[in-house]
């Protein structure tokens, strides 16, 4: 159980790194002299996303490690995890370069041509669509793994507290990324993720002490999305 709380902390820290990467001015410089990408785009596409995916896999392996499972179930879950991970990588490969080109070439409010139309579409909605489909698939895999393989012992108070803090931090991050956007597109994907988290919470009968990851998803997705919806409805 201690490992799961540490891995959840690691995944939250990777999200914090992703946010800091976009907010700091230190990553606005170019990676190479030919200006093919800024550090902010490169970091989001490769090292930070890779770190995030590694924590996904380590959580998956840790959840299933302590009990003998039906091998066919494990194979299907592993294949789905690989599928989701591939789409996640593809989304970063599409979105980050297109987002850079959109900012560099098309985001002056005046440039309108076929190239910018292609860049804008690949950036959003296509890049975002791939990203959220990947997150939905990976979330389903992890939550299903924990549903069929709960921990043998209840989580300690310190582990539960650590996951609570992580879940609240992730929920705040979701709110800050969604609440101030006029578009509801990204919020709609998080509504789907919240419904998934609520479904698995219902399936486990709120037995979070043996399912810390489900607890983390419940706090982050449900609270972050609910706060976003309330804020948008009150201010827009």
VOBA-1610 file (N, C-alpha, C; in pm, whole numbers, padded with zeros to 5 digits, always signed):
BEGIN
Unk+00083-00121+00000Unk+00000+00000+00000Unk+00086+00126+00000Unk+00198+00119+00073Unk+00290+00233+00075Unk+00341+00266-00064Unk+00372+00164-00143Unk+00421+00188-00278Unk+00318+00259-00364Unk+00192+00220-00350Unk+00087+00282-00430Unk+00076+00431-00397Unk+00082+00465-00269Unk+00072+00607-00232Unk+00191+00685-00285Unk+00311+00623-00285Unk+00429+00691-00340Unk+00418+00708-00492Unk+00366+00606-00559Unk+00350+00614-00705Unk+00245+00718-00744Unk+00139+00728-00664Unk+00039+00831-00688Unk+00101+00969-00669Unk+00185+00982-00566Unk+00256+01109-00544Unk+00344+01141-00663Unk+00412+01040-00718Unk+00496+01061-00835Unk+00417+01107-00955Unk+00300+01050-00977Unk+00218+01091-01092Unk+00168+01234-01074Unk+00136+01272-00949Unk+00094+01410-00924Unk+00209+01507-00949Unk+00330+01469-00905Unk+00446+01554-00926Unk+00476+01572-01075Unk+00451+01467-01155Unk+00473+01481-01299Unk+00374+01580-01359Unk+00251+01584-01305Unk+00154+01684-01350Unk+00197+01825-01310Unk+00253+01835-01188Unk+00305+01965-01143Unk+00419+02011-01234Unk+00508+01918-01270Unk+00618+01950-01360Unk+00566+01999-01496Unk+00460+01934-01543Unk+00401+01974-01671Unk+00347+02117-01664Unk+00283+02150-01552Unk+00230+02285-01535Unk+00342+02387-01523Unk+00444+02355-01443Unk+00557+02447-01427Unk+00629+02467-01559Unk+00637+02360-01637Unk+00702+02368-01768Unk+00635+02471-01857Unk+00502+02481-01847Unk+00428+02575-01931Unk+00426+02716-01873Unk+00440+02727-01741Unk+00424+02857-01677Unk+00554+02937-01668Unk+00668+02868-01658Unk+00794+02939-01640Unk+00847+02995-01771Unk+00916+03106-01762Unk+00978+03167-01880Unk+01109+03096-01918Unk+01159+03011-01829Unk+01287+02944-01854Unk+01280+02843-01968Unk+01159+02798-02003Unk+01144+02695-02107Unk+01101+02753-02241Unk+01104+02885-02255Unk+01059+02948-02378Unk+01167+02954-02486Unk+01292+02923-02449Unk+01400+02924-02548Unk+01391+02807-02643Unk+01467+02813-02752Unk+01464+02708-02854Unk+01563+02597-02820Unk+01525+02474-02854Unk+01608+02358-02825Unk+01734+02360-02913Unk+01718+02390-03041Unk+01829+02396-03135Unk+01827+02530-03210Unk+01937+02560-03275Unk+01948+02686-03348Unk+01847+02698-03462Unk+01803+02583-03515Unk+01705+02589-03625Unk+01562+02615-03576Unk+01546+02627-03442Unk+01418+02664-03380Unk+01306+02565-03410Unk+01341+02436-03416Unk+01237+02337-03450Unk+01134+02320-03339Unk+01174+02342-03212Unk+01081+02340-03100Unk+01137+02427-02988Unk+01047+02476-02904Unk+01091+02538-02779Unk+01108+02427-02673Unk+01179+02459-02565Unk+01194+02362-02458Unk+01060+02325-02396Unk+00967+02420-02390Unk+00836+02392-02332Unk+00764+02282-02411Unk+00775+02285-02543Unk+00711+02184-02627Unk+00786+02051-02618Unk+00919+02059-02623Unk+01000+01938-02617Unk+00981+01864-02483Unk+00983+01939-02374Unk+00966+01876-02241Unk+00830+01810-02227Unk+00726+01877-02274Unk+00591+01822-02263Unk+00574+01699-02351Unk+00642+01699-02466Unk+00625+01588-02560Unk+00704+01464-02518Unk+00824+01484-02459Unk+00911+01369-02431Unk+00934+01343-02282Unk+01022+01414-02211Unk+01057+01369-02076Unk+00942+01369-01976Unk+00860+01474-01974Unk+00754+01480-01874Unk+00644+01379-01906Unk+00606+01368-02032Unk+00504+01269-02071Unk+00553+01127-02048Unk+00681+01103-02077Unk+00738+00971-02053Unk+00734+00937-01904Unk+00767+01033-01820Unk+00762+01012-01675Unk+00620+00978-01630Unk+00524+01050-01684Unk+00383+01027-01650Unk+00340+00886-01688Unk+00379+00842-01807Unk+00344+00708-01854Unk+00411+00599-01769Unk+00534+00622-01728Unk+00604+00526-01643Unk+00530+00505-01511Unk+00479+00613-01453Unk+00403+00599-01329Unk+00272+00524-01353Unk+00209+00544-01469Unk+00091+00466-01504Unk+00123+00316-01501Unk+00231+00279-01568Unk+00266+00137-01576Unk+00303+00081-01439Unk+00382+00155-01362Unk+00424+00107-01230Unk+00304+00090-01137Unk+00206+00178-01147Unk+00083+00162-01069Unk+00008+00036-01112Unk-00003+00016-01241Unk-00069-00103-01295Unk-00002-00230-01244Unk+00130-00235-01254Unk+00205-00353-01211Unk+00192-00375-01060Unk+00198-00266-00984Unk+00191-00278-00838Unk+00053-00326-00793Unk-00052-00275-00855Unk-00188-00313-00817Unk-00211-00463-00838Unk-00158-00516-00948Unk-00181-00657-00982Unk-00076-00751-00925Unk+00023-00700-00855Unk+00138-00783-00816Unk+00112-00874-00698Unk+00016-00840-00612Unk+00004-00912-00484Unk-00095-01026-00486Unk-00167-01045-00599Unk-00265-01154-00607Unk-00251-01226-00740Unk-00280-01356-00736Unk-00284-01432-00860Unk-00410-01395-00937Unk-00393-01358-01064Unk-00506-01313-01144Unk-00525-01405-01264Unk-00647-01402-01319Unk-00674-01472-01443Unk-00584-01416-01553Unk-00505-01503-01615Unk-00406-01457-01713Unk-00472-01390-01834Unk-00587-01438-01873Unk-00655-01377-01987Unk-00695-01233-01955Unk-00741-01210-01832Unk-00777-01075-01790Unk-00655-00984-01792Unk-00543-01033-01740Unk-00420-00954-01737Unk-00374-00921-01879Unk-00383-01017-01969Unk-00342-00994-02108Unk-00427-00884-02172Unk-00558-00890-02152Unk-00646-00790-02211Unk-00621-00651-02152Unk-00603-00646-02021Unk-00575-00518-01957Unk-00441-00461-02003Unk-00343-00548-02018Unk-00211-00504-02065Unk-00219-00451-02207Unk-00292-00521-02293Unk-00308-00476-02431Unk-00378-00340-02436Unk-00480-00322-02354Unk-00550-00193-02349Unk-00458-00083-02298Unk-00374-00118-02199Unk-00280-00019-02147Unk-00179+00021-02254Unk-00129-00076-02330Unk-00037-00046-02440Unk-00105+00040-02547Unk-00229+00006-02578Unk-00306+00082-02676Unk-00323+00227-02631Unk-00363+00244-02505Unk-00381+00378-02452Unk-00251+00455-02446Unk-00142+00386-02410Unk-00011+00452-02402Unk+00034+00498-02541Unk+00011+00415-02642Unk+00048+00455-02779Unk-00029+00580-02822Unk-00160+00583-02794Unk-00240+00699-02831Unk-00194+00822-02753Unk-00157+00802-02626Unk-00106+00911-02545Unk+00020+00971-02608Unk+00111+00883-02652Unk+00233+00930-02718Unk+00202+01000-02849Unk+00107+00943-02925Unk+00069+01005-03052Unk+00008+01144-03029Unk-00068+01158-02922Unk-00130+01288-02894Unk-00024+01393-02864Unk+00080+01355-02788Unk+00188+01450-02760Unk+00264+01484-02887Unk+00286+01383-02972Unk+00358+01405-03096Unk+00284+01495-03193Unk+00152+01493-03186Unk+00071+01581-03272Unk+00053+01718-03208Unk+00010+01719-03084Unk-00032+01844-03020Unk+00083+01941-02996Unk+00194+01894-02940Unk+00300+01987-02900Unk+00363+02060-03020Unk+00404+01991-03128Unk+00457+02065-03243Unk+00353+02157-03307Unk+00227+02111-03315Unk+00124+02195-03375Unk+00093+02316-03288Unk+00095+02297-03157Unk+00073+02409-03067Unk+00184+02513-03082Unk+00306+02467-03099Unk+00420+02557-03122Unk+00403+02633-03253Unk+00369+02562-03360Unk+00352+02627-03491Unk+00234+02722-03491Unk+00128+02684-03420Unk+00012+02772-03410Unk+00051+02904-03343Unk+00128+02893-03233Unk+00173+03013-03163Unk+00271+03093-03248Unk+00359+03023-03319Unk+00467+03088-03394Unk+00418+03152-03525Unk+00324+03085-03592Unk+00288+03128-03727Unk+00147+03186-03737Unk+00053+03124-03666Unk-00089+03152-03695Unk-00163+03231-03587Unk-00101+03255-03475Unk-00177+03306-03361Unk-00173+03458-03349Unk-00163+03528-03463Unk-00162+03673-03459Unk-00300+03733-03484Unk-00400+03644-03502Unk-00536+03691-03525Unk-00564+03738-03666Unk-00463+03735-03753Unk-00481+03785-03889Unk-00447+03680-03995Unk-00353+03591-03963Unk-00310+03492-04060Unk-00416+03384-04078Unk-00475+03378-04194Unk-00576+03277-04224Unk-00541+03216-04359Unk-00498+03093-04360Unk-00470+03021-04483Unk-00485+02872-04460Unk-00466+02793-04564Unk-00488+02650-04553Unk-00390+02585-04455Unk-00265+02633-04453Unk-00166+02577-04360Unk-00209+02599-04216Unk-00254+02720-04184Unk-00297+02748-04048Unk-00424+02671-04011Unk-00509+02648-04110Unk-00628+02567-04084Unk-00588+02425-04045Unk-00489+02370-04115Unk-00440+02235-04084Unk-00374+02232-03947Unk-00289+02332-03921Unk-00220+02339-03792Unk-00320+02350-03678Unk-00419+02438-03693Unk-00518+02458-03587Unk-00597+02330-03560Unk-00633+02258-03667Unk-00712+02136-03648Unk-00629+02028-03578Unk-00501+02013-03619Unk-00416+01913-03555Unk-00389+01947-03408Unk-00376+02077-03380Unk-00355+02121-03242Unk-00479+02093-03159Unk-00589+02149-03202Unk-00717+02132-03134Unk-00828+02147-03238Unk-00912+02046-03259Unk-00949+01945-03160Unk-00875+01811-03169Unk-00804+01781-03281Unk-00753+01645-03300Unk-00653+01604-03192Unk-00556+01691-03163Unk-00457+01658-03061Unk-00519+01637-02925Unk-00614+01723-02890Unk-00683+01710-02761Unk-00768+01583-02758Unk-00832+01552-02871Unk-00914+01431-02878Unk-00831+01306-02850Unk-00715+01296-02916Unk-00627+01181-02892Unk-00584+01174-02746Unk-00548+01289-02689Unk-00500+01292-02551Unk-00607+01239-02455Unk-00730+01289-02468Unk-00833+01250-02373Unk-00881+01108-02395Unk-00881+01061-02518Unk-00913+00920-02542Unk-00811+00832-02473Unk-00683+00870-02481Unk-00577+00794-02415Unk-00596+00794-02264Unk-00624+00911-02207Unk-00642+00920-02062Unk-00763+00838-02018Unk-00870+00839-02096Unk-00988+00759-02063Unk-00955+00610-02064Unk-00884+00564-02167Unk-00848+00422-02177Unk-00758+00381-02061Unk-00654+00460-02034Unk-00561+00427-01927Unk-00631+00429-01791Unk-00719+00525-01770Unk-00795+00531-01644Unk-00883+00409-01627Unk-00950+00366-01734Unk-01033+00247-01728Unk-00951+00123-01692Unk-00831+00113-01751Unk-00744-00002-01722Unk-00704-00003-01576Unk-00656+00110-01525Unk-00608+00116-01387Unk-00721+00093-01287Unk-00836+00153-01311Unk-00948+00138-01219Unk-01003-00005-01223Unk-01005-00065-01341Unk-01049-00204-01350Unk-00952-00297-01278Unk-00822-00271-01294Unk-00721-00351-01225Unk-00741-00344-01074Unk-00767-00225-01022Unk-00786-00211-00877Unk-00920-00268-00833Unk-01020-00264-00920Unk-01150-00322-00887Unk-01139-00472-00864Unk-01063-00539-00951Unk-01052-00686-00939Unk-00938-00728-00847Unk-00854-00632-00808Unk-00740-00667-00725Unk-00718-00564-00615Unk-00813-00556-00520Unk-00793-00462-00408Unk-00679-00509-00318Unk-00625-00418-00241Unk-00518-00453-00149Unk-00571-00542-00036Unk-00483-00623+00019Unk-00524-00717+00124Unk-00549-00647+00258Unk-00480-00536+00281Unk-00492-00465+00408Unk-00539-00322+00384Unk-00602-00266+00487Unk-00644-00126+00478Unk-00522-00035+00474Unk-00539+00076+00406Unk-00431+00175+00399Unk-00410+00238+00536Unk-00285+00271+00565Unk-00254+00340+00690Unk-00307+00484+00682Unk-00315+00547+00798Unk-00361+00685+00803Unk-00270+00777+00722Unk-00139+00752+00730Unk-00044+00838+00656Unk-00058+00820+00506Unk-00080+00696+00461Unk-00100+00672+00317Unk-00229+00737+00269Unk-00335+00724+00347Unk-00463+00784+00310Unk-00450+00936+00304Unk-00377+00994+00400Unk-00356+01138+00401Unk-00276+01183+00279Unk-00172+01106+00246Unk-00089+01141+00129Unk-00171+01139+00001Unk-00256+01039-00016Unk-00339+01030-00136Unk-00445+01140-00136Unk-00497+01173-00019Unk-00595+01283-00010Unk-00532+01414-00057Unk-00412+01443-00009Unk-00343+01566-00050Unk-00317+01565-00200Unk-00270+01449-00251Unk-00244+01438-00395Unk-00371+01457-00477Unk-00480+01396-00433Unk-00606+01407-00505Unk-00657+01550-00507Unk-00645+01621-00395Unk-00690+01759-00388Unk-00602+01849-00476Unk-00470+01825-00474Unk-00380+01903-00559Unk-00411+01882-00707Unk-00434+01754-00744Unk-00468+01725-00883Unk-00602+01788-00920Unk-00698+01784-00827Unk-00828+01846-00852Unk-00817+01996-00872Unk-00732+02062-00791Unk-00708+02205-00808Unk-00644+02233-00944Unk-00549+02145-00983Unk-00486+02160-01114Unk-00586+02149-01227Unk-00678+02053-01216Unk-00783+02038-01317Unk-00868+02164-01324Unk-00906+02216-01208Unk-00988+02338-01204Unk-00916+02455-01269Unk-00788+02474-01236Unk-00713+02588-01290Unk-00693+02576-01440Unk-00686+02453-01492Unk-00667+02434-01636Unk-00797+02447-01714Unk-00911+02426-01649Unk-01038+02423-01721Unk-01128+02543-01696Unk-01128+02593-01573Unk-01231+02689-01532Unk-01225+02820-01609Unk-01107+02861-01653Unk-01093+02992-01714Unk-01095+02987-01868Unk-01127+02870-01922Unk-01144+02858-02066Unk-01290+02879-02102Unk-01316+02957-02206Unk-01454+02981-02248Unk-01516+02855-02310Unk-01434+02777-02377Unk-01483+02655-02440Unk-01513+02547-02335Unk-01616+02468-02364Unk-01652+02356-02276Unk-01595+02224-02328Unk-01516+02227-02435Unk-01470+02104-02498Unk-01388+02019-02401Unk-01283+02076-02342Unk-01200+02000-02249Unk-01280+01958-02126Unk-01368+02046-02080Unk-01450+02013-01963Unk-01538+01892-01990Unk-01587+01880-02115Unk-01674+01766-02149Unk-01601+01633-02135Unk-01472+01632-02170Unk-01393+01509-02153Unk-01377+01477-02005Unk-01356+01578-01923Unk-01340+01555-01780Unk-01472+01513-01715Unk-01583+01555-01772Unk-01712+01505-01723Unk-01720+01354-01744Unk-01674+01308-01861Unk-01671+01164-01888Unk-01581+01093-01787Unk-01462+01149-01763Unk-01369+01089-01667Unk-01429+01088-01526Unk-01502+01191-01491Unk-01566+01197-01359Unk-01674+01091-01346Unk-01751+01070-01453Unk-01854+00966-01450Unk-01791+00828-01437Unk-01677+00808-01503Unk-01605+00681-01489Unk-01559+00662-01345Unk-01502+00768-01286Unk-01456+00760-01146Unk-01573+00733-01052Unk-01688+00797-01077Unk-01806+00773-00994Unk-01857+00630-01008Unk-01852+00578-01131Unk-01897+00440-01153Unk-01812+00341-01073Unk-01681+00357-01080Unk-01593+00264-01008Unk-01602+00284-00857Unk-01627+00408-00815Unk-01649+00433-00673Unk-01774+00361-00626Unk-01880+00364-00707Unk-02003+00293-00674Unk-01979+00142-00671Unk-01904+00091-00770Unk-01876-00053-00775Unk-01800-00101-00653Unk-01715-00016-00598Unk-01635-00054-00480Unk-01704-00020-00349Unk-01825+00039-00358Unk-01903+00076-00239Unk-01824+00169-00147Unk-01749+00262-00207Unk-01671+00361-00132Unk-01568+00296-00038Unk-01522+00177-00072Unk-01420+00110+00010Unk-01281+00157-00034Unk-01252+00279-00001Unk-01129+00342-00046Unk-01005+00291+00029Unk-01023+00235+00146Unk-00908+00194+00226Unk-00825+00085+00159Unk-00888+00009+00071Unk-00813-00095-00003Unk-00799-00060-00151Unk-00844+00059-00188Unk-00838+00102-00328Unk-00800+00251-00333Unk-00675+00278-00307Unk-00628+00417-00299Unk-00633+00488-00433Unk-00608+00415-00542Unk-00610+00481-00672Unk-00750+00527-00709Unk-00851+00446-00678Unk-00990+00485-00701Unk-01024+00609-00620Unk-00975+00613-00498Unk-00994+00730-00411Unk-00930+00855-00473Unk-00810+00838-00527Unk-00738+00948-00591Unk-00814+01000-00713Unk-00863+00909-00796Unk-00940+00949-00913Unk-01070+01018-00872Unk-01134+00967-00769Unk-01259+01027-00721Unk-01235+01172-00677Unk-01132+01194-00597Unk-01104+01329-00548Unk-01066+01423-00662Unk-00974+01379-00746Unk-00920+01469-00848Unk-01020+01499-00958Unk-01076+01395-01019Unk-01166+01415-01132Unk-01300+01474-01090Unk-01362+01414-00989Unk-01498+01457-00951Unk-01496+01597-00892Unk-01408+01622-00795Unk-01406+01753-00731Unk-01357+01862-00827Unk-01251+01831-00903Unk-01199+01930-00998Unk-01299+01966-01104Unk-01368+01866-01158Unk-01467+01891-01263Unk-01591+01959-01208Unk-01637+01915-01091Unk-01754+01978-01031Unk-01728+02126-01002Unk-01611+02156-00948Unk-01575+02295-00922Unk-01571+02377-01050Unk-01519+02316-01158Unk-01513+02384-01287Unk-01653+02415-01340Unk-01742+02318-01334Unk-01879+02337-01386Unk-01950+02447-01308Unk-01937+02443-01175Unk-02003+02545-01092Unk-01950+02683-01125Unk-01817+02694-01138Unk-01756+02824-01168Unk-01800+02875-01305Unk-01799+02788-01404Unk-01839+02830-01539Unk-01984+02875-01543Unk-02072+02802-01476Unk-02213+02837-01477Unk-02239+02970-01406Unk-02158+02999-01306Unk-02179+03122-01229Unk-02117+03245-01294Unk-02016+03223-01377Unk-01940+03339-01429Unk-01955+03361-01578Unk-02007+03263-01653Unk-02015+03281-01799Unk-02161+03292-01843
//
